[in-house]
């Protein structure tokens, strides 16, 4: 009797976690750069032989690796990552990974995220532009030019979010370990004037 109650309770906990995850994903179906959360459940067996009982695990979360669709905006300060990489921004909690490329240039020429955080280059430093020279032109490799002069490059990074990752804002992820800058950009790059939409599938 006790085992049957434990099985029912474990199943209820697993169901609630799944529903919470679905609700959060649906709420962010229109969030630029959002990567959906998934939950993987496994049966946990207690006991041996005929006395063994199978419980539902509470589940492990993982970050979906599927890419969202690219939407053209024509805004020279909008950027989308092409391939498996992330932008890096500097926040009060440290470096945060994001696929949200809604950037802007402040009065000092710093390239900033939508929330006002500095966007980082491959060396982990804030990107500095010349505010007198207008929007930069970005190459597919992330290089930035103003008046045909190279002024910087948008950093692209790889990292493993792992299970039970921590979100920052709606689309940011706080890396558990130091992210690695992408050195081979043969299949990874930047699209200027585009944004990546949420990768949430609204059809449940």
Secondary structure, 3 states (H helix, E strand, C coil): CHHHHHHHHHHHHHHHHHHHHHHHHHHCCCCCCCCCEEEECCEEEECCHHHCEEEECCCEEEECCCCCCEEECCCCCEEEEECCCEEEEEECCEEEEECCCECEECCCCEEECCCCCEEECCCCCECECCHHHCCCEECCCCEEEECCEEEEECCCEECCCCCCCEEECCCEEECCCCCEECCCCCCCEEEECEEECCCCCCCC
